[in-house]
Amino acid sequence: PDKIAIYQEAHERLCSSREEMVEEVRKTVLHELGHYLGIDEERLEELDLG
């Protein structure tokens, strides 16, 4: 898909600070972009985006 959905409540439950949430959203976007570009889960883990 050409769209990435970020679920606010899921990130709010996971994170204890705004800074942590910003980092998790960044990682989520990069993870999903990686899938879009054909990068597999194993490689995303190696890139600390798993």
JOZI-V930328 format. One record per backbone hydrogen bond with DSSP energy under -1.0 kcal/mol. NH is the residue of the N-H (numbers start at 1). CO is the residue of the C=O. If there is no record, write none. Layout:
# JOZI-V930328
nh co
NH CO
NH CO
This chain:
# JOZI-V930328
nh co
11 7
12 8
13 9
14 10
15 11
21 17
22 18
23 19
24 20
25 21
26 22
27 23
28 24
29 25
30 26
31 27
32 28
33 29
34 30
35 31
36 32
37 33
38 35
39 34
44 40
45 41
46 42
47 43
48 45
49 44
